[in-house]
Amino acid sequence: MQQFALEARELVQQASDDLLALERTPRDRPRLESAFRAIHTLKGSVGLFDFGPMHGVLHQAEDLLMAARADSIDIDAGLIDPLLAVVEWVERCVEDIARDGLPSVPVAGEAGSLLAMLRQEGETSTDATGAHAPEEGIPEWASELLQLSGQALDAGSACVALRYEPHAECFFNGDDPLATMARVPGILHLRVQPREPWPAPGEFDPFRCNLLIEAITAAPLSEIEAVFRLIPDQVRMIAMAPALRPEPEADVPQAAVQAENAPATMRVDTARIDALVEIAGELITAKNGLLPLADEARRAIGDERLSRQILASHHEIERLVGALYGAVTKARLIPLSQTFRRFPRLVRETAGRLGKAIDLVMEGDGVEADREIVEDLFEPLLHLLRNALDHGIEPEAERLAAGKPARATVRLTARQRGEHIEVELRDDGRGMAPARIAAAAVSKGLLSAAEAAELPDAAALQLVFLPGFSTAASVSDLSGRGVGLDAVKSAVQRLGGTVELSSEPSVGTSFRLTLPVSFAMSRLMVVEARGERYGIPIEGIVETLRLPAAAIMPVRSGEAFVLRDGTIPLLHLGTLLQLDLERRPAGDARVLVVEANGRRVGIAVDAIAERAETLMRPLSGLLRGMPGIAGTTLLGDGRVLLVLDLEALIG
């Protein structure tokens, strides 16, 4: 059942991609064949289980696609709409099956209306068995069979030539090619030969089928199609009139790509990869524990030789652990297409509901990132995309009045920048007016009118990320632009990323998400505050210094100090964390100068303990979304270390 759900999701996505592509380019024959194979394979998989309603609906959808392949029905919205409705319904059925073992009663109850919709569309087309376009001539293989079977044919009689190429792995699918041919009625001539030259005896594989079966039969074409209904992609049939001119052809492609040409890949349960990542993280922690041992051997025991040996082992283990972690994290990388490919159908359906003409252009979906990042990226992108469709894109009349094309464009682009990926969602809609955003913030009491008047346009745009902020006159079920953008920012930050917004009125809006490729090892500075230890990413620390108490100056309600002719505000880590304020150490202050929100700030700590290279994981469970904490890690002695997000703490 797990394998069924896994493969069914892939087939549903394949069918959805192909149908959406066919809507844009109806003459794309490979896409049509791919959609047919996906629906056909889904139907066959469903047939292995007792999912009756699904089988009937998929069977009817398959018949429609067969009619389209036979050119007896036009590929237009009238065909695509019901088929996409079927795909969406099957997707919900599969999720129910994966969770409960059967489709839920309400979902299964929709089968009747879907069948009626499919049959209504089918009734508008001609019979698929009589609408094939004739070929210019008889294929050479069919002509040769006709000559060989000439004595068995009555003068002027009709016949069907068939060419059956069983898949190389057909035995593993439960297919028996000779038994299948035995069910074909009215065979007049049969020829069985190897598809490829037989290999040497020592290289012969008895589990691979290497047969090519050709036959002439006097049976009607419909009876032969019934025999090969489950494997239409492996057979080609041509019905010929008495004058030996070809008539209907079951225009099915030749056998699928041979197994030997398939990429050397295998499915691995993601839990196994995750377990390897955890083991690599524990090895990093154990490796970090060697440094205190080396120090203890030198100071407590006085054995320099032992200390050097421990350090040498530490360096070697560090190299090996780094290689192991790099290999494991690379195994977790998947393309962004796993998330991107879910959006075209959503854009199509949402645009239809809103009565807008919108094209979604996707670029760079082959860029890879950690599986967790790719999967968790769906929700923030979904929210941004819905906002763009609902409130960013103007109605057609408004676009035409502004001199824009009637069809709007939403562009979703991904690119890799070193150890990070950039995902940009850009629309050519009405854009955002900074003045309107600032006015909305004032009306909601988020800032004063004087503060709003002094805000530059770029800063005013960032107000949309404040909790509860909105400029929408009304909130629809799709959400107004600005509603929930604080959740988008929080979701991206949990993944270790950032969000940048740029917009120009009447031109459009762009959201740029910058994310790490993977949850890589982090270099931390371990500091102490009020007896507790915390980690701070070294990348955000500009410098460290020891600051004499006399150099600290009071400024209004705060403190500051001068560094190289510049005044830098001074904050205390214990105060930021709301710890015991009475335990502030006397004497010189140990200060970290950090870059936060585009400015330099000094952070006073009680002590700087050590530097550590470790694996940091985002927060989960009850701590998920906790402001000011970027993640957790383990120290060499096994203690849990909270890694701080100073930018969020400083505000």
Order of alpha helices (4+ residues) and beta strands (2+ residues): alpha-alpha-alpha-alpha-alpha-alpha-alpha-beta-alpha-beta-beta-alpha-beta-beta-alpha-alpha-alpha-beta-alpha-alpha-beta-beta-alpha-alpha-alpha-beta-beta-alpha-alpha-alpha-alpha-beta-beta-beta-beta-beta-beta-beta-beta-alpha-beta-beta-beta-beta-beta-alpha
